[in-house]
Amino acid sequence: MKELVQCWAVVPAAGTGSRMGEKIPKQYLPLRGSTIIEHTLQRLASSSCIAGIVVAVAGDDEQWPAVKPDINKPLVTVSGGVERCHSVLNAVNKLIAMGQRNEWVLVHDAARPCVRVTDIERLVSTLQGSPVGGLLGAPVNDTVKRADSAGNIVSTVDREGLWRALTPQMFRLQPLYDALVSAIAARKLVTDEASAMELAGFAPLLVEGHTDNLKITRPADLAMAEFFLQQQDKPG
């Protein structure tokens, strides 16, 4: 593999995770002896291409001070925003203020603790020469249905060319900052960074990643994440 550029990672972690039905934000739920976010931060820091990590947390977050990830990379905290895009913008703005203006940044969900280091590094290797950037993704294999508000099927969607957007998503700092500012100004509360770049006229590249890079959203996902981590820990 060619030498990888050094990137800062951004982890938006200001959400409440209401669909988990828990009293604390989902990123602080226990998973194999740690919290979800500790696993996520340790996976990111395990990659040689990650120079440091910025985490965006809610201003009233009482759990974050107790998080002690076992990492050897700089860890910076910023205040999160109302929506994910605001949290990412705050983190990107912090990196620009730190003098990282021309560097790449990887944005990764706090609730994706199973991301493989090999996938992170393949993403960086593939995109570091790109004029735009891109993201990990997975082609859609299931039959996809479009439904109305009552749950009745309206149509079957052609899955040809459809991908599930994963993270990390990798873009240069200044273009990402500009795209997020523009999207928010237009009242487009984008749910991922690629959407902001698309609105700005760019075409991010999809890089195929493993499907075990799941986002923990509902209670059953915790058991699945534990299974995936166990499988990944097996030798060979």
Secondary structure, DSSP 8 states (H G I E B T S, - for coil): ------EEEEEEE----GGG--SS-GGGSEETTEEHHHHHHHHHHTSTTEEEEEEEE-TT-SSGGG------S-EEEEE--SSHHHHHHHHHHHHHHTT-TTSEEEE--TT-TT--HHHHHHHHHHHTT-SSEEEEEEE--S-EEEE-TTS-EEEEE--TT-EEEEEEEEEEHHHHHHHHHHHHHTT---SSHHHHHHHTT---EEEE--TT-----SHHHHHHHHHHHHHHHS--
